[in-house]
Structure formats: structure tokens, C-alpha cells
Amino acid sequence: MGEPTGSDQPERYRQQSALYHTSGLTDPLMIIHGSKDSVVLYSDTISVVEKLIAQEKMFELVTLPGSGHGWDNEGDAQRRFAFKKMVEFFNRHLKKK
């Protein structure tokens, strides 16, 4: 979203934040988030999740404890776990039956 400064900041945040773009969601969503992400705060993801629940949207939240924003660079075990979760999700929701 760029630097959190400038007169356009409130509107830029609204335009780019997932929090303001949940109403049109019709397909299942997977969110993978590191609990120590300093770029996108975990609390922001929880706000999105609360909104999704209120809107009765289907989603899965995978929390990676201790990981930051670049969770795929934080160790083989965590990377394998996250990618296995993605494959399972894709197989359930995208694979032709």
C-alpha cells in the first residue's frame, strides 16, 4: 500500500485493503498468514475473518506461528506444511470431479 502517509492514505487503504472487498466473494477462500507478519498485521487478518464470518462467506485460515510476511522462506517444515494445505484446498475446490 506504500508509505502510510499523505493525504490520499485513508482512501488508498480502502481501495487496497481486503477488509473492504469481501462482499463480492462467492468462492471459498484460503488465507495463509504468519503470526509475526510486520507488513500485514495478523490483527488485520482477524478483522477480515470476522467480516467474512458475519457475511457467511466460506474460508479457511492457516496460521503459521512465528512466521513473518515471507513465510515461504522461513524453513522447510513450515513451507511444506503451507504448500500441502494449499494443494489440499485446491484439490477440494478446484479439481474437476
N, C-alpha and C positions, 0 to 999 in steps of 0.2 A: 504494500500500500504506500510505500515511500515514507518519507520522514513525517512524524506526527506533528507537523507544524504547518502554518499557512492558513489563510482564510478559507481555503477550499476543503480543509481537513474534515469537518463534520459530514459534508456531502460526499466526499471521496470515500470515507469509511462506509457510509450507507450503500454506496454503489458497489463496493468491493467485498463487503463482509457477507459471509454465508448466512449470518443471522437475519438478513433482510431479503433472502432469496429462497425461502423454504416452501412458500405456498404452492408453487408450481411443480413441486416434486411429486412424481407419480410412481417411479420405480424404486425398488429397495436401494438403500444407500449404505455403504460401508465407510466408516470413519476410522482411520488409524492415527493415533496421537500419542506422542511421548509425553509423559507426565512432567518432564522438566523442560519443555519447549519454551524458549525465551523469545521466540519470534511470534508464534501464535500461542497465546496463553491457554493452558488447559482449562481454565475457568471460562474462557470464551467458547470452547467446545461444549462445555457443560451447558452454557446458555443456549447454544444451538440445539443440543439434545433435548433440553426442557421444552423448547419451542416445537420440535418435531413430535414429542410425546403429546403435547397439547393439541397439535394438528392431526394426531393419529396417523403419522407417517411411519412407514417401516424402515428401520435402520439397524445397523449393528455397529457398536463402538468397541474397538480393540484398543486397549490402553497398554502402552509399553512403559512399564515402570522404570523411572530413572533416565529415560531417553529424551534427547533434545529434538530439535526440528529435523535434523538429518539422521533419523533413526536407522536408516538402511546402512549407515556407516558406523554403527555402534556395536559391532560384534556379530559373529556368525550365528550364534544361537538365536539371538533376537531377530536378526534378518530372516533366518529360515522360518521361525515362528510366524512372523508377519506375512511373509510370502505364502506360506501354507494356508493361512487364514484367507488371504486374497483368492487363492486358487479354489478353496472350498466355496467361497462366496460366489465366485464367477461360475463354478460348476452348478451351483444351486439356482442361480438366477439368469445365466446367460446361455448355458449349454442347451442345445436342442435335445428334446426328449424323444 
